[in-house]
Amino acid sequence: MNVVRQSGTGVFSMNGREWSLLVACLLAVVIFSVASPHYATPGNAVTVLRNSVELLLIGLGMTLLLAMGGIDVSIGIVMGL
């Protein structure tokens, strides 16, 4: 009898490669924060969030579309408008 054991199947489960990317990003933020006093400011965080809203919305829309089984490759043209 074979027993299949699932570990790390939750929503927030990550493997070693994903953890290393997260650690690398956090390390980059710490290094840039120490190197420049103007990097880790609330104003800079707001600017980054404002500039990434379009990509976030397009990514969420594409995720929903692909999850429903549809494929739409026209996203580059639509974003270019």
C-alpha angles and dihedrals in degrees: 000000000000119000117203113207119195119201127176097015096135126112094262099038115128133185126223095273093053092047090052091053091050092049091048092052093048090047090052091051091051093048093048091046091055094043096051126033091204096056104078100046129128090240092056091048091052091049092051091049093048092050094049099050095092094052091046093053093046091048092050091049092049091048091054091046094050092044089057090053099254125128120210118175096175095088093104092056093046093049090049091060 
